[in-house]
C-alpha cells in the first residue's frame, strides 16, 4: 500500500493489524471448515444430514444478519471483533473436548456451525466497514485485493489441507487449532484504533435496520445485484455442500484428499484475486463480474461430471480463478457506492439475502442428492449460476458502474 496512507503510520499499522488478524483467524476457519464435514461423515452417512452442516453455517445470516449490521454501525468495531473472537475460541475449545471424550454428536456440529457464524455476522461486516476508514479511496481495490487474497490463501490454501491432515492424525486436533487461532488473532486486532467507531444519532435499532434495508432495496445497482448474487450462491453452495461426498464417496478419495482439493481451488482463487484489480480496470467491473459468473457456472457443470480425482483436482483449481476475480471486485463496488455510516448495515443486509439463499441451496442439494445423486445436485447448482450470470448482465448493462463508483457522493 502506497500513496497518501504512507503519510499516516498509525493508519498503516492499523490496517496491517486488521490484515494480520484476519489472516490468523481465517487459517483456523479453513482448518475447521475442512474438518467439520469430515467429522460429520464419521457420525452419519446421510447426504441430507451432512449437507445440513452447511445449512447451520449460513442460517444465522438469514435470521440475525440485519441486527449484526446495526450493531456494527452503533458499537466500536475494534471491541466487537476482539470480544467475538474470544467467544468463538471458547466454542471451538468445547467442541475439541467433546471430540477427545468421544462424545461428539451430529447435533453438536450444527450448534457449533451456527454459533461460529453468528459471530461472523459481527466480525465480517466490522472488517469490511473498517477498511475504508484505514485506506484512501483510490486504494480500496488494492486493499480489498490484499485482504481477499489473504483470506483465500489462509482459509483454503493453508487451512484446508491442514484441517484434512490434522483430522487424519487426531480428530480433535483441527478444532483445538481453530480455538487457538481465534484467541491469538486478538493480539493483531488490538492494533486497531479505539476511536474508529462512527458517531450514531439517537435512533432505535429497528429504525437503523430499516434504514439500511431501504437504502439497499432502492439502490439501482446494489439492490438487484444482491438478489443475483443470492441465486449465484445458491448454486455455489449446492456444489460446496456435495464436494466432500463427491470426493470421498463417489470418487473414493481419502479424508486428507478433501482438504487438498479445497487447497487446489484456493490456489486458483488466489491467482484470480491477484489479477482482479487489473482485470476489472481493463474490462470494467460490469464485464468482469458477468464474465466470472459465466465461467464459474460452466466449470461447475464439468465438476458434476468429473470422472476421477485427477480431473476433479484440475477442475476445482480452474473454478477458483473466476471466484477470486469477482469477490474483491464486488466488495470494492459495494464500499464505493455505500455511505460509510450505512456500510455495516448494508453489508449485513446484503449478506442476509446472499447467505440466506445458501441455506436453501444446501438443504435442497442434500435432498436432491438423497433422491437422485450427488452429481445431479451439483449440475443443478451449475444451472443456477448460469441463470444468475444472465440476470446480472441484464442488470449491469443499464448502468455504467465504473462511473457510478468514481462519482459516488457520500456527504449525506
N, C-alpha and C positions, 0 to 999 in steps of 0.2 A: 504494500500500500504506500503510495507516494502522494505528493501534492500538498494540499492545504493541511491535511491531517498530520503531516510530518512536523508542522509547526506547533503541534499540541501533544507533547509527550504523554500527558496524563490520559488523553483520549486514546492514544495508540496503545498504551498499556492496558487500558480498559477493554479495548477491542480484542487484544491478544488474550486477555483473561477469558473473555466470552468465547473466543475460538478454542482455547485450550480446554476449558471446562466442558464445552460441547464435545470435543474430541474424546476426552476421557469417558464421559457419560455414554456416548454413542458406541464406544468399543464394548462396554458392558451390555448395552442394548443388543448389539449384534450377537454377542455370546448367548444371551438369554433367548433371543428370537430363533436361533438355531437349535438350542437345547430344549425349549418348551414343547415344540411339536414332537421331537424325538421322545421326550418323556411321555407325552400323550399316547404315542404309538405303543409304548410298553404297558399302558393301562387299559387300552381299548383297541379293537380292530375296526370299529365303525367309522367309515369316512365322514358321516354326519357329525359324530362327536369330536373327531379330530378337527374338522373344519370349524366347529363351534369355538375352538380356541381363538381363531381369528375374529369370530363374531364378538366374543367377550372383549377382545383387544380394542375394537373400534366402537363398541356400543356407548362408552362414556361420551364420545364426541356428539353422538346423536341426542343424548339425554341432557348433558350438562355443558355442552360447548359454549353457548352464549353467556352463561353465568361466568365461566372462566374468563372470557374476554372482558366482561365488565369489571371483574376483579383486577385484571391486569392493567386496565386503564384507570383504576382507582388507587391501587396499592403500589408500594415501592417495588419495582420489578426485581431488584437485586435480592431483597429479602424473600420474595416469593420463590425465586429459584433455589436459594440456599435451603430454606425450610423444607420445600417439597423434595429436594434431593435426599435430605437426611431421612425423611419419612419413607421414601422408596427404598433406601438402603435397608431399613428395618424390615420392610415387607419381604424383600428377597432373602434376607437372613433367616426369616421364619420359614420360607419355603425350603431353604437349604437344610434346616434342622429336620423338617418333615421327611425329606428325601433320605437323609442319613438314618433316620429312625425307621425307614421303610414304611412310613405312614401316609405317603402322598396318595391322594385320590384325584380322579379326573375333575371333580367339582372344585377342588382347591386350585387347580390350574386356571379355571375360569375366574375365580375370585382374584388371583394374583394378576392375571392379564387385565382384568377390569380396573383394579386398583392402580396398577402402574400407569395405565393410560389416563386415568383420572388426574394423576399428577402431570402427565404430559399436556393436558388441557391448559395448565397454568404455565409450565416451563416453556413450551414451544412458542406460544404467542408472545410471551415476555421476551424471548430471544429475538423473534422477528421484529418486535416493536423497538427493541434496544438498538438494533443495527443502524437505523437512520440517525440516531442521536450520537453515534460514535464515529461516523464517517461522513465525508462530504457527499452531496447529492450525486455528483458525477462519478463517485467511487462505489456506488451501490452495486453495479454489475460485478465489479471485481470482488467486493466484499462478500456478496452472496455466492459468487462462484467459489470463493475460498471456503466458505462455511459448508456449502453443499458438497463440494468435492471431498472435504474432510469427513463429513457425515458418511459419505459413501465408502470411503477407504476404511474408516474405523468401524462403522456399523456392519459392513458386509465383507469387505476385502480382508480385514484383520479379524473382526469379531466372529463372523460366521464359521470360518474354519477352526478357530479356537474353541467355539462352542461345540462343534461336532466332535473334535478330537478330545476335548475335555470331558464330554459326556461319555465317550468310549472308555476313557481312563477311569472315571468315577462319576456317577450320575449327579452327585451333589456339587461337583467342582464348578460347573458353569454358573450356578446360582450364587455361590459364595463369591465368585469373581465379580458378578454383576453388583452385588451388595457393596463390595469394596470400591467399585468404580463410581457408584453414586456418592459414597461418602467422600472419596478423595477429590471428586470434581469440585466440591465446595471450596477447596483451597484456591483454585483458579478463579472461580466465580466471585470470590471475596475481593478481587481486584476491581470489580465494577464500582463506579462511584455511588455513594449512598444517596445522593440528591438527584438521581436520574429520573425519578417519577415526575409525571406531568401534573400540575395542579388541576384538580377537578372541581367543577361547580357543585353546589349542594343540589343533588337530584337523587331520585330513588333508583334502586338497582333496576327495577322494571323499566323505568324511563330510559336508562342508559342502554339496556339491552335492545329496547325498541328502536332507539336512535341508530344503533349500528346495523340492525336488520333492515330498517327502511332505507338507509343510505346505500347498502349493498344491493337491495332489491331494485332500486331505481337507477343504479348506475348503468349506462348503456353498454358497457363492455364487461365489467367485472361481474355484474349480476348474471347475465346469460352464460358467461364463461364458467362461472361456478357450477351451474347446472350441467354444462357439457362435461366438465372435469369429473363430476359425480358419476356420470354414465361411463366415462372412460375408466375411472377407478373401480366401478362395478366389475368391469371386465378384467382389470388387473388383479383384483383380489380373488376372482374365481380361479385364475391360474396360480396365484401365490398360495392359496389355501390347499390346492391339489398337488403342489410341487413335491412335497415330502412323500406323498403316496405314489406319484409318478416315478420318483427316484427309487424308493425302497421296495415298493410292492409290485409295480408294473414292470420296471426295468431291472429290478433285483440288485440295486446298489446297497452298499453298507451304510451304516449310520454316519460315518465320517464323510462319505461321499456327498451327502446332502449339504453339509457345511461348505465343502469345496465348490459345489455348483453355485451356491449363493455368492461365494467369493469371486468366482469367474464372472458372474453377472455384474458384480460390483466393480470389477476392473474395467469392464466395458462402460459402465456408468461413469466411472472416474474419467475415462478418456472423453466421454461426452461432455461432462461438466467443465473440463479444462478447455474444451473448444466452444462452449456455449456462447461466451461473450463475442468471439469472433464470428460465429455463425449468425447470431442474431443481428450483429451490426452489418454483416454482408447481405443477408437475405431480408432483414426486418423481423421484428418479433412475431408478427402475424404468420408469415410464411414458415418461420422456424417452428412455431407451435403446431400448426396444422401438419407440416411435413413429418415432425416427430411422431405425432399421433398415428399417421398413416403407416409409417414404417414399423412402429411397435405393434400395431394391430395385425399387420400382415405376418410379422415374425411369430406372433403368438399362435397363429394357425399352424405354422410349421412345427412349433413346440408340441402342439397337440398330437402330431403325427410322428414325433421323434422315434426312430426305430431302435435306438440303443443309447447307452450312456455317452459315448463319444459325440454322437450327434446332438444330444441334449446339452453337453458342455459347450459346444460351438454355438448353438442357437442362443443359449442363455447369455453367453458373452456378448453376442451381437445385439440382442434385445436390450441390453443395458445401456448401449450408446445413446439411442434417442431419449431414453428416460433421463440420462444425465444431462442432455441438452435442454429438455423442456422444463425441468424442475426449477433451476435458477432463473430461467427466462420468465416463467410465470410469477415467481416470487418477487423479482425486481419490478415487474409491471404492477403488481398489487401495491408495493411500497411506494412507487412513484405516483400512483393515481389516488391513493388514500391519504386523507389528512392525518398527521401524526396523532392527534388526540383521539382518533377513532380506530387506529391501526390494530390495537388489541382486540376490540370487539368485531371489527370487520374480518380479521384473520380467523377468529374462532367461529364466527357465524358461517364463514365460507367452509371451514373445515367440518362444521356440524353437518353441512349438506354433503360434502365430498366424502367424508368418513362414514356418514350415515349410510350412503349407498354401499359401502364396503360391508356393513352389517348384513344387508340384504344379499349382497353378492356371495359372501362366504356361506351363508345359510343355504342359498339356492344351489351353489356349487356342490355342497355336501349332499343335498337331496338329489340332485341330478346324477352325481357320481354313484350314489347308492342305487338309484333306479336304473341307470344305464351303465356308464363307465366314467372313469377319471378323464379319459381323452375327450369324451363328449362335453364334459363340464368345461374343459379348457377351451375347446373350439367355440362354445357359446360365448365365453369371455372375449375371444378374438372378434366375434361379430359385433359385440357391444362396443369395443374400442374403435372399429372402423366406422360404425354409425356415429360415434362421438366425433371422430375426425371430420366427417361430412357436416355435422351440425356446427362445429367450430368454424369451419370455412364460411358457412352462411352467416355466422355472427360477425366475424372479423372483416369480411370483405366490405362491410358498410362503414368501417371506421379506420382511420389512419392512427393505429395505436401508438406508433413511434412519435408522431406529432403530439398526441394527447399526453404522453408521458413526459415529453420535453417541456410542455407549456402548462402543466397542471398547476393550479393556483391553490395553495394551502394556507392562505392568510385568513381563512374564515374563522 
